[in-house]
Amino acid sequence: MNEIVPDNYDLFRQRDADQEQWLVGRPKCICCGEAIQEDSAVQIRGNYYCDRCLDDMRVYIED
Ligand SMILES: [Zn+2]
């Protein structure tokens, strides 16, 4: 058997690259620039907003 088996480091690197590739395809939050990793996001006039930024934007309005 002369098969080359990738060691754990190679597997880790491959997973890392896959993750990066996946992130590149994700929409980016217009506010913080982070890739949105959730299944859904808020889109306003073509711009995406991540949940974290939305939380920051929510204000409490007192009567
Ligand atoms: Zn954000």
N, CA, C, O and the ligand as a Tripos MOL2 file, in Angstrom:
@<TRIPOS>MOLECULE
protein
  253   251    64     0     0
PROTEIN
NO_CHARGES

@<TRIPOS>ATOM
      1 N           0.8430   -1.2120    0.0000 N.3       1 MET1
      2 CA          0.0000    0.0000    0.0000 C.3       1 MET1
      3 C           0.8730    1.2540    0.0000 C.2       1 MET1
      4 O           1.5770    1.5460    0.9670 O.2       1 MET1
      5 N           0.8060    1.9680   -1.0890 N.am      2 ASN2
      6 CA          1.5890    3.1930   -1.1900 C.3       2 ASN2
      7 C           0.6930    4.4380   -1.2410 C.2       2 ASN2
      8 O           1.1310    5.5220   -1.6240 O.2       2 ASN2
      9 N          -0.5280    4.2580   -0.8580 N.am      3 GLU3
     10 CA         -1.4930    5.3460   -0.9060 C.3       3 GLU3
     11 C          -1.0900    6.4660    0.0620 C.2       3 GLU3
     12 O          -0.6870    6.2090    1.1970 O.2       3 GLU3
     13 N          -1.2030    7.6740   -0.3980 N.am      4 ILE4
     14 CA         -0.8830    8.8060    0.4740 C.3       4 ILE4
     15 C          -2.1480    9.2160    1.2380 C.2       4 ILE4
     16 O          -3.1410    9.6630    0.6640 O.2       4 ILE4
     17 N          -2.0630    9.0490    2.5090 N.am      5 VAL5
     18 CA         -3.2070    9.4080    3.3600 C.3       5 VAL5
     19 C          -2.9480   10.7970    3.9420 C.2       5 VAL5
     20 O          -1.9270   11.0290    4.5890 O.2       5 VAL5
     21 N          -3.8700   11.7010    3.7100 N.am      6 PRO6
     22 CA         -3.6550   13.0260    4.2940 C.3       6 PRO6
     23 C          -3.6620   12.9640    5.8220 C.2       6 PRO6
     24 O          -4.5140   12.3080    6.4230 O.2       6 PRO6
     25 N          -2.7270   13.6370    6.4260 N.am      7 ASP7
     26 CA         -2.7020   13.6150    7.9000 C.3       7 ASP7
     27 C          -3.7000   14.6510    8.4410 C.2       7 ASP7
     28 O          -4.3540   15.3650    7.6810 O.2       7 ASP7
     29 N          -3.7930   14.7060    9.7090 N.am      8 ASN8
     30 CA         -4.7900   15.5670   10.3360 C.3       8 ASN8
     31 C          -4.5980   17.0330    9.9820 C.2       8 ASN8
     32 O          -5.5610   17.7910    9.8650 O.2       8 ASN8
     33 N          -3.3470   17.4170    9.8140 N.am      9 TYR9
     34 CA         -3.0710   18.8130    9.4950 C.3       9 TYR9
     35 C          -3.6490   19.1690    8.1280 C.2       9 TYR9
     36 O          -4.2480   20.2300    7.9480 O.2       9 TYR9
     37 N          -3.4560   18.2500    7.1580 N.am     10 ASP10
     38 CA         -3.9950   18.4710    5.8150 C.3      10 ASP10
     39 C          -5.5130   18.5700    5.8510 C.2      10 ASP10
     40 O          -6.1080   19.4310    5.2030 O.2      10 ASP10
     41 N          -6.1240   17.6870    6.6070 N.am     11 LEU11
     42 CA         -7.5790   17.6810    6.7100 C.3      11 LEU11
     43 C          -8.0740   18.9830    7.3280 C.2      11 LEU11
     44 O          -9.0790   19.5550    6.9030 O.2      11 LEU11
     45 N          -7.3500   19.4280    8.3290 N.am     12 PHE12
     46 CA         -7.7080   20.6780    8.9910 C.3      12 PHE12
     47 C          -7.6140   21.8370    8.0130 C.2      12 PHE12
     48 O          -8.4990   22.6910    7.9510 O.2      12 PHE12
     49 N          -6.5150   21.8530    7.2430 N.am     13 ARG13
     50 CA         -6.3050   22.9230    6.2580 C.3      13 ARG13
     51 C          -7.4100   22.9030    5.2020 C.2      13 ARG13
     52 O          -7.9020   23.9530    4.7870 O.2      13 ARG13
     53 N          -7.7890   21.7140    4.7770 N.am     14 GLN14
     54 CA         -8.8160   21.5740    3.7500 C.3      14 GLN14
     55 C         -10.1510   22.1090    4.2610 C.2      14 GLN14
     56 O         -10.8650   22.8260    3.5590 O.2      14 GLN14
     57 N         -10.4680   21.7410    5.5020 N.am     15 ARG15
     58 CA        -11.7210   22.2130    6.0980 C.3      15 ARG15
     59 C         -11.7080   23.7320    6.2250 C.2      15 ARG15
     60 O         -12.7180   24.3960    5.9900 O.2      15 ARG15
     61 N         -10.5770   24.2590    6.5910 N.am     16 ASP16
     62 CA        -10.4070   25.6990    6.7360 C.3      16 ASP16
     63 C         -10.6450   26.4010    5.4030 C.2      16 ASP16
     64 O         -11.3070   27.4380    5.3440 O.2      16 ASP16
     65 N         -10.0940   25.8210    4.3320 N.am     17 ALA17
     66 CA        -10.2430   26.3930    2.9990 C.3      17 ALA17
     67 C         -11.6990   26.3110    2.5530 C.2      17 ALA17
     68 O         -12.2270   27.2510    1.9590 O.2      17 ALA17
     69 N         -12.3400   25.1900    2.8400 N.am     18 ASP18
     70 CA        -13.7510   25.0260    2.4940 C.3      18 ASP18
     71 C         -14.5920   26.0800    3.1950 C.2      18 ASP18
     72 O         -15.4750   26.6960    2.5970 O.2      18 ASP18
     73 N         -14.3020   26.2720    4.4680 N.am     19 GLN19
     74 CA        -15.0390   27.2430    5.2740 C.3      19 GLN19
     75 C         -14.8600   28.6450    4.6970 C.2      19 GLN19
     76 O         -15.8070   29.4290    4.6280 O.2      19 GLN19
     77 N         -13.6350   28.9430    4.2860 N.am     20 GLU20
     78 CA        -13.3320   30.2580    3.7330 C.3      20 GLU20
     79 C         -14.0760   30.4610    2.4130 C.2      20 GLU20
     80 O         -14.6280   31.5280    2.1440 O.2      20 GLU20
     81 N         -14.0730   29.4090    1.6040 N.am     21 GLN21
     82 CA        -14.7580   29.4470    0.3130 C.3      21 GLN21
     83 C         -16.2450   29.6950    0.5260 C.2      21 GLN21
     84 O         -16.8800   30.4680   -0.1930 O.2      21 GLN21
     85 N         -16.7760   29.0180    1.5290 N.am     22 TRP22
     86 CA        -18.2010   29.1440    1.8480 C.3      22 TRP22
     87 C         -18.5120   30.5700    2.3020 C.2      22 TRP22
     88 O         -19.5240   31.1490    1.9060 O.2      22 TRP22
     89 N         -17.6480   31.1210    3.1210 N.am     23 LEU23
     90 CA        -17.8590   32.4720    3.6390 C.3      23 LEU23
     91 C         -17.8260   33.5060    2.5260 C.2      23 LEU23
     92 O         -18.5660   34.4890    2.5590 O.2      23 LEU23
     93 N         -16.9570   33.2780    1.5330 N.am     24 VAL24
     94 CA        -16.8320   34.2150    0.4210 C.3      24 VAL24
     95 C         -18.1560   34.3180   -0.3380 C.2      24 VAL24
     96 O         -18.5040   35.3780   -0.8570 O.2      24 VAL24
     97 N         -18.8850   33.2040   -0.3940 N.am     25 GLY25
     98 CA        -20.1480   33.1850   -1.1130 C.3      25 GLY25
     99 C         -21.3180   33.7490   -0.3310 C.2      25 GLY25
    100 O         -22.3990   33.9600   -0.8800 O.2      25 GLY25
    101 N         -21.0950   33.9950    0.9640 N.am     26 ARG26
    102 CA        -22.1830   34.5010    1.7990 C.3      26 ARG26
    103 C         -22.3470   36.0100    1.6150 C.2      26 ARG26
    104 O         -21.3760   36.7090    1.3280 O.2      26 ARG26
    105 N         -23.5670   36.5100    1.7780 N.am     27 PRO27
    106 CA        -23.7390   37.9680    1.7480 C.3      27 PRO27
    107 C         -23.0260   38.6130    2.9300 C.2      27 PRO27
    108 O         -22.8790   38.0040    3.9890 O.2      27 PRO27
    109 N         -22.5910   39.8380    2.7360 N.am     28 LYS28
    110 CA        -21.8790   40.5340    3.8130 C.3      28 LYS28
    111 C         -22.7630   41.6130    4.4300 C.2      28 LYS28
    112 O         -23.5120   42.3020    3.7390 O.2      28 LYS28
    113 N         -22.6550   41.7340    5.7100 N.am     29 CYS29
    114 CA        -23.3910   42.7760    6.4210 C.3      29 CYS29
    115 C         -22.8150   44.1400    6.0280 C.2      29 CYS29
    116 O         -21.6050   44.3540    6.0900 O.2      29 CYS29
    117 N         -23.6960   45.0550    5.6260 N.am     30 ILE30
    118 CA        -23.2560   46.3880    5.1920 C.3      30 ILE30
    119 C         -22.6950   47.1800    6.3630 C.2      30 ILE30
    120 O         -21.9080   48.1090    6.1850 O.2      30 ILE30
    121 N         -23.1130   46.7950    7.5590 N.am     31 CYS31
    122 CA        -22.7660   47.5480    8.7580 C.3      31 CYS31
    123 C         -21.3730   47.1780    9.2900 C.2      31 CYS31
    124 O         -20.5310   48.0530    9.4910 O.2      31 CYS31
    125 N         -21.1390   45.8890    9.5150 N.am     32 CYS32
    126 CA        -19.8720   45.4740   10.1150 C.3      32 CYS32
    127 C         -18.9580   44.7680    9.1090 C.2      32 CYS32
    128 O         -17.7850   44.5320    9.4000 O.2      32 CYS32
    129 N         -19.4880   44.4270    7.9220 N.am     33 GLY33
    130 CA        -18.6670   43.8010    6.9010 C.3      33 GLY33
    131 C         -18.4390   42.3140    7.0990 C.2      33 GLY33
    132 O         -17.7160   41.6850    6.3270 O.2      33 GLY33
    133 N         -19.0540   41.7460    8.1320 N.am     34 GLU34
    134 CA        -18.8960   40.3160    8.3950 C.3      34 GLU34
    135 C         -19.8100   39.5120    7.4700 C.2      34 GLU34
    136 O         -20.9060   39.9540    7.1250 O.2      34 GLU34
    137 N         -19.3440   38.3320    7.0750 N.am     35 ALA35
    138 CA        -20.1850   37.4390    6.2830 C.3      35 ALA35
    139 C         -21.3330   36.9460    7.1560 C.2      35 ALA35
    140 O         -21.1430   36.6020    8.3230 O.2      35 ALA35
    141 N         -22.5080   36.9200    6.5770 N.am     36 ILE36
    142 CA        -23.6810   36.4670    7.3250 C.3      36 ILE36
    143 C         -23.7790   34.9600    7.2300 C.2      36 ILE36
    144 O         -23.9080   34.4100    6.1360 O.2      36 ILE36
    145 N         -23.7180   34.2900    8.3670 N.am     37 GLN37
    146 CA        -23.6490   32.8290    8.3860 C.3      37 GLN37
    147 C         -24.9880   32.1770    8.7060 C.2      37 GLN37
    148 O         -25.1190   30.9550    8.6360 O.2      37 GLN37
    149 N         -25.9640   32.9770    9.0500 N.am     38 GLU38
    150 CA        -27.2800   32.4240    9.3620 C.3      38 GLU38
    151 C         -28.0270   32.0600    8.0750 C.2      38 GLU38
    152 O         -27.6480   32.4750    6.9800 O.2      38 GLU38
    153 N         -29.0910   31.2790    8.2320 N.am     39 ASP39
    154 CA        -29.9050   30.8870    7.0830 C.3      39 ASP39
    155 C         -30.7030   32.0610    6.5360 C.2      39 ASP39
    156 O         -31.0970   32.0700    5.3700 O.2      39 ASP39
    157 N         -30.9330   33.0380    7.3830 N.am     40 SER40
    158 CA        -31.7140   34.1810    6.9380 C.3      40 SER40
    159 C         -31.0770   35.4560    7.4630 C.2      40 SER40
    160 O         -30.3460   35.4400    8.4530 O.2      40 SER40
    161 N         -31.3630   36.5580    6.7890 N.am     41 ALA41
    162 CA        -30.8400   37.8490    7.2290 C.3      41 ALA41
    163 C         -31.8270   38.9190    6.8070 C.2      41 ALA41
    164 O         -32.7070   38.6760    5.9810 O.2      41 ALA41
    165 N         -31.6810   40.0790    7.3660 N.am     42 VAL42
    166 CA        -32.5360   41.1920    6.9720 C.3      42 VAL42
    167 C         -31.8540   41.9230    5.8270 C.2      42 VAL42
    168 O         -30.6690   42.2490    5.8870 O.2      42 VAL42
    169 N         -32.6380   42.1720    4.7840 N.am     43 GLN43
    170 CA        -32.1130   42.8940    3.6330 C.3      43 GLN43
    171 C         -32.9510   44.1450    3.4470 C.2      43 GLN43
    172 O         -34.1700   44.0770    3.2850 O.2      43 GLN43
    173 N         -32.2880   45.2780    3.4720 N.am     44 ILE44
    174 CA        -32.9830   46.5500    3.2890 C.3      44 ILE44
    175 C         -32.3830   47.2550    2.0820 C.2      44 ILE44
    176 O         -31.2010   47.6000    2.0710 O.2      44 ILE44
    177 N         -33.2030   47.4600    1.0790 N.am     45 ARG45
    178 CA        -32.7670   48.1250   -0.1640 C.3      45 ARG45
    179 C         -31.4870   47.5160   -0.7240 C.2      45 ARG45
    180 O         -30.5900   48.2300   -1.1730 O.2      45 ARG45
    181 N         -31.4150   46.1960   -0.6930 N.am     46 GLY46
    182 CA        -30.2870   45.4900   -1.3010 C.3      46 GLY46
    183 C         -29.0980   45.3090   -0.3770 C.2      46 GLY46
    184 O         -28.1350   44.6300   -0.7330 O.2      46 GLY46
    185 N         -29.1500   45.9090    0.8070 N.am     47 ASN47
    186 CA        -28.0570   45.7540    1.7610 C.3      47 ASN47
    187 C         -28.4460   44.7710    2.8650 C.2      47 ASN47
    188 O         -29.5620   44.8000    3.3830 O.2      47 ASN47
    189 N         -27.5100   43.9140    3.2060 N.am     48 TYR48
    190 CA        -27.7710   42.9480    4.2710 C.3      48 TYR48
    191 C         -27.3330   43.4930    5.6210 C.2      48 TYR48
    192 O         -26.3740   44.2560    5.7330 O.2      48 TYR48
    193 N         -28.0650   43.0750    6.6320 N.am     49 TYR49
    194 CA        -27.7260   43.4410    8.0060 C.3      49 TYR49
    195 C         -27.7150   42.1840    8.8510 C.2      49 TYR49
    196 O         -28.6690   41.4070    8.8250 O.2      49 TYR49
    197 N         -26.6540   41.9790    9.5920 N.am     50 CYS50
    198 CA        -26.6030   40.8000   10.4500 C.3      50 CYS50
    199 C         -27.3980   41.0530   11.7330 C.2      50 CYS50
    200 O         -27.7080   42.1920   12.0800 O.2      50 CYS50
    201 N         -27.7140   39.9700   12.4160 N.am     51 ASP51
    202 CA        -28.5530   40.0670   13.6130 C.3      51 ASP51
    203 C         -27.9100   40.9480   14.6750 C.2      51 ASP51
    204 O         -28.5910   41.6850   15.3880 O.2      51 ASP51
    205 N         -26.5850   40.8580   14.7670 N.am     52 ARG52
    206 CA        -25.8840   41.6220   15.8000 C.3      52 ARG52
    207 C         -26.0270   43.1190   15.5700 C.2      52 ARG52
    208 O         -26.2690   43.8800   16.5060 O.2      52 ARG52
    209 N         -25.8750   43.5350   14.3160 N.am     53 CYS53
    210 CA        -25.9990   44.9540   14.0040 C.3      53 CYS53
    211 C         -27.4460   45.4120   14.1670 C.2      53 CYS53
    212 O         -27.7040   46.5350   14.6000 O.2      53 CYS53
    213 N         -28.3780   44.5430   13.8200 N.am     54 LEU54
    214 CA        -29.7920   44.8920   13.9890 C.3      54 LEU54
    215 C         -30.1060   45.1250   15.4580 C.2      54 LEU54
    216 O         -30.8260   46.0580   15.8140 O.2      54 LEU54
    217 N         -29.5540   44.2610   16.3070 N.am     55 ASP55
    218 CA        -29.7670   44.4230   17.7420 C.3      55 ASP55
    219 C         -29.2350   45.7690   18.2100 C.2      55 ASP55
    220 O         -29.8520   46.4460   19.0330 O.2      55 ASP55
    221 N         -28.0660   46.1480   17.6650 N.am     56 ASP56
    222 CA        -27.4660   47.4240   18.0490 C.3      56 ASP56
    223 C         -28.3390   48.5970   17.5890 C.2      56 ASP56
    224 O         -28.3540   49.6540   18.2190 O.2      56 ASP56
    225 N         -29.0600   48.3980   16.4890 N.am     57 MET57
    226 CA        -29.8610   49.4910   15.9310 C.3      57 MET57
    227 C         -31.2070   49.6360   16.6120 C.2      57 MET57
    228 O         -31.8620   50.6730   16.5020 O.2      57 MET57
    229 N         -31.6190   48.5780   17.3240 N.am     58 ARG58
    230 CA        -32.9440   48.6370   17.9690 C.3      58 ARG58
    231 C         -32.9010   49.5740   19.1830 C.2      58 ARG58
    232 O         -32.0420   49.4600   20.0570 O.2      58 ARG58
    233 N         -33.8290   50.4720   19.1990 N.am     59 VAL59
    234 CA        -33.9060   51.4060   20.3270 C.3      59 VAL59
    235 C         -35.2750   51.2730   20.9820 C.2      59 VAL59
    236 O         -36.2460   50.8550   20.3520 O.2      59 VAL59
    237 N         -35.3280   51.6240   22.2120 N.am     60 TYR60
    238 CA        -36.5990   51.6030   22.9410 C.3      60 TYR60
    239 C         -37.2040   52.9890   22.9410 C.2      60 TYR60
    240 O         -36.5580   53.9820   23.2750 O.2      60 TYR60
    241 N         -38.4460   53.0220   22.5600 N.am     61 ILE61
    242 CA        -39.1230   54.3050   22.4100 C.3      61 ILE61
    243 C         -40.0920   54.4750   23.5760 C.2      61 ILE61
    244 O         -40.9950   53.6710   23.8110 O.2      61 ILE61
    245 N         -39.8540   55.5400   24.2690 N.am     62 GLU62
    246 CA        -40.7220   55.8020   25.4080 C.3      62 GLU62
    247 C         -41.8290   56.7620   25.0030 C.2      62 GLU62
    248 O         -41.6150   57.6530   24.1810 O.2      62 GLU62
    249 N         -42.9820   56.5850   25.5660 N.am     63 ASP63
    250 CA        -44.1060   57.4840   25.2760 C.3      63 ASP63
    251 C         -43.8910   58.8440   25.9450 C.2      63 ASP63
    252 O         -44.7300   59.7350   25.8160 O.2      63 ASP63
    253 ZN        -23.2530   43.3490   11.0230 Zn       64 ZN64
@<TRIPOS>BOND
     1     1     2 1
     2     2     3 1
     3     3     4 2
     4     3     5 am
     5     5     6 1
     6     6     7 1
     7     7     8 2
     8     7     9 am
     9     9    10 1
    10    10    11 1
    11    11    12 2
    12    11    13 am
    13    13    14 1
    14    14    15 1
    15    15    16 2
    16    15    17 am
    17    17    18 1
    18    18    19 1
    19    19    20 2
    20    19    21 am
    21    21    22 1
    22    22    23 1
    23    23    24 2
    24    23    25 am
    25    25    26 1
    26    26    27 1
    27    27    28 2
    28    27    29 am
    29    29    30 1
    30    30    31 1
    31    31    32 2
    32    31    33 am
    33    33    34 1
    34    34    35 1
    35    35    36 2
    36    35    37 am
    37    37    38 1
    38    38    39 1
    39    39    40 2
    40    39    41 am
    41    41    42 1
    42    42    43 1
    43    43    44 2
    44    43    45 am
    45    45    46 1
    46    46    47 1
    47    47    48 2
    48    47    49 am
    49    49    50 1
    50    50    51 1
    51    51    52 2
    52    51    53 am
    53    53    54 1
    54    54    55 1
    55    55    56 2
    56    55    57 am
    57    57    58 1
    58    58    59 1
    59    59    60 2
    60    59    61 am
    61    61    62 1
    62    62    63 1
    63    63    64 2
    64    63    65 am
    65    65    66 1
    66    66    67 1
    67    67    68 2
    68    67    69 am
    69    69    70 1
    70    70    71 1
    71    71    72 2
    72    71    73 am
    73    73    74 1
    74    74    75 1
    75    75    76 2
    76    75    77 am
    77    77    78 1
    78    78    79 1
    79    79    80 2
    80    79    81 am
    81    81    82 1
    82    82    83 1
    83    83    84 2
    84    83    85 am
    85    85    86 1
    86    86    87 1
    87    87    88 2
    88    87    89 am
    89    89    90 1
    90    90    91 1
    91    91    92 2
    92    91    93 am
    93    93    94 1
    94    94    95 1
    95    95    96 2
    96    95    97 am
    97    97    98 1
    98    98    99 1
    99    99   100 2
   100    99   101 am
   101   101   102 1
   102   102   103 1
   103   103   104 2
   104   103   105 am
   105   105   106 1
   106   106   107 1
   107   107   108 2
   108   107   109 am
   109   109   110 1
   110   110   111 1
   111   111   112 2
   112   111   113 am
   113   113   114 1
   114   114   115 1
   115   115   116 2
   116   115   117 am
   117   117   118 1
   118   118   119 1
   119   119   120 2
   120   119   121 am
   121   121   122 1
   122   122   123 1
   123   123   124 2
   124   123   125 am
   125   125   126 1
   126   126   127 1
   127   127   128 2
   128   127   129 am
   129   129   130 1
   130   130   131 1
   131   131   132 2
   132   131   133 am
   133   133   134 1
   134   134   135 1
   135   135   136 2
   136   135   137 am
   137   137   138 1
   138   138   139 1
   139   139   140 2
   140   139   141 am
   141   141   142 1
   142   142   143 1
   143   143   144 2
   144   143   145 am
   145   145   146 1
   146   146   147 1
   147   147   148 2
   148   147   149 am
   149   149   150 1
   150   150   151 1
   151   151   152 2
   152   151   153 am
   153   153   154 1
   154   154   155 1
   155   155   156 2
   156   155   157 am
   157   157   158 1
   158   158   159 1
   159   159   160 2
   160   159   161 am
   161   161   162 1
   162   162   163 1
   163   163   164 2
   164   163   165 am
   165   165   166 1
   166   166   167 1
   167   167   168 2
   168   167   169 am
   169   169   170 1
   170   170   171 1
   171   171   172 2
   172   171   173 am
   173   173   174 1
   174   174   175 1
   175   175   176 2
   176   175   177 am
   177   177   178 1
   178   178   179 1
   179   179   180 2
   180   179   181 am
   181   181   182 1
   182   182   183 1
   183   183   184 2
   184   183   185 am
   185   185   186 1
   186   186   187 1
   187   187   188 2
   188   187   189 am
   189   189   190 1
   190   190   191 1
   191   191   192 2
   192   191   193 am
   193   193   194 1
   194   194   195 1
   195   195   196 2
   196   195   197 am
   197   197   198 1
   198   198   199 1
   199   199   200 2
   200   199   201 am
   201   201   202 1
   202   202   203 1
   203   203   204 2
   204   203   205 am
   205   205   206 1
   206   206   207 1
   207   207   208 2
   208   207   209 am
   209   209   210 1
   210   210   211 1
   211   211   212 2
   212   211   213 am
   213   213   214 1
   214   214   215 1
   215   215   216 2
   216   215   217 am
   217   217   218 1
   218   218   219 1
   219   219   220 2
   220   219   221 am
   221   221   222 1
   222   222   223 1
   223   223   224 2
   224   223   225 am
   225   225   226 1
   226   226   227 1
   227   227   228 2
   228   227   229 am
   229   229   230 1
   230   230   231 1
   231   231   232 2
   232   231   233 am
   233   233   234 1
   234   234   235 1
   235   235   236 2
   236   235   237 am
   237   237   238 1
   238   238   239 1
   239   239   240 2
   240   239   241 am
   241   241   242 1
   242   242   243 1
   243   243   244 2
   244   243   245 am
   245   245   246 1
   246   246   247 1
   247   247   248 2
   248   247   249 am
   249   249   250 1
   250   250   251 1
   251   251   252 2
@<TRIPOS>SUBSTRUCTURE
     1 MET1         2 RESIDUE 1 A MET
     2 ASN2         6 RESIDUE 1 A ASN
     3 GLU3        10 RESIDUE 1 A GLU
     4 ILE4        14 RESIDUE 1 A ILE
     5 VAL5        18 RESIDUE 1 A VAL
     6 PRO6        22 RESIDUE 1 A PRO
     7 ASP7        26 RESIDUE 1 A ASP
     8 ASN8        30 RESIDUE 1 A ASN
     9 TYR9        34 RESIDUE 1 A TYR
    10 ASP10       38 RESIDUE 1 A ASP
    11 LEU11       42 RESIDUE 1 A LEU
    12 PHE12       46 RESIDUE 1 A PHE
    13 ARG13       50 RESIDUE 1 A ARG
    14 GLN14       54 RESIDUE 1 A GLN
    15 ARG15       58 RESIDUE 1 A ARG
    16 ASP16       62 RESIDUE 1 A ASP
    17 ALA17       66 RESIDUE 1 A ALA
    18 ASP18       70 RESIDUE 1 A ASP
    19 GLN19       74 RESIDUE 1 A GLN
    20 GLU20       78 RESIDUE 1 A GLU
    21 GLN21       82 RESIDUE 1 A GLN
    22 TRP22       86 RESIDUE 1 A TRP
    23 LEU23       90 RESIDUE 1 A LEU
    24 VAL24       94 RESIDUE 1 A VAL
    25 GLY25       98 RESIDUE 1 A GLY
    26 ARG26      102 RESIDUE 1 A ARG
    27 PRO27      106 RESIDUE 1 A PRO
    28 LYS28      110 RESIDUE 1 A LYS
    29 CYS29      114 RESIDUE 1 A CYS
    30 ILE30      118 RESIDUE 1 A ILE
    31 CYS31      122 RESIDUE 1 A CYS
    32 CYS32      126 RESIDUE 1 A CYS
    33 GLY33      130 RESIDUE 1 A GLY
    34 GLU34      134 RESIDUE 1 A GLU
    35 ALA35      138 RESIDUE 1 A ALA
    36 ILE36      142 RESIDUE 1 A ILE
    37 GLN37      146 RESIDUE 1 A GLN
    38 GLU38      150 RESIDUE 1 A GLU
    39 ASP39      154 RESIDUE 1 A ASP
    40 SER40      158 RESIDUE 1 A SER
    41 ALA41      162 RESIDUE 1 A ALA
    42 VAL42      166 RESIDUE 1 A VAL
    43 GLN43      170 RESIDUE 1 A GLN
    44 ILE44      174 RESIDUE 1 A ILE
    45 ARG45      178 RESIDUE 1 A ARG
    46 GLY46      182 RESIDUE 1 A GLY
    47 ASN47      186 RESIDUE 1 A ASN
    48 TYR48      190 RESIDUE 1 A TYR
    49 TYR49      194 RESIDUE 1 A TYR
    50 CYS50      198 RESIDUE 1 A CYS
    51 ASP51      202 RESIDUE 1 A ASP
    52 ARG52      206 RESIDUE 1 A ARG
    53 CYS53      210 RESIDUE 1 A CYS
    54 LEU54      214 RESIDUE 1 A LEU
    55 ASP55      218 RESIDUE 1 A ASP
    56 ASP56      222 RESIDUE 1 A ASP
    57 MET57      226 RESIDUE 1 A MET
    58 ARG58      230 RESIDUE 1 A ARG
    59 VAL59      234 RESIDUE 1 A VAL
    60 TYR60      238 RESIDUE 1 A TYR
    61 ILE61      242 RESIDUE 1 A ILE
    62 GLU62      246 RESIDUE 1 A GLU
    63 ASP63      250 RESIDUE 1 A ASP
    64 ZN64       253 GROUP 0 **** ****
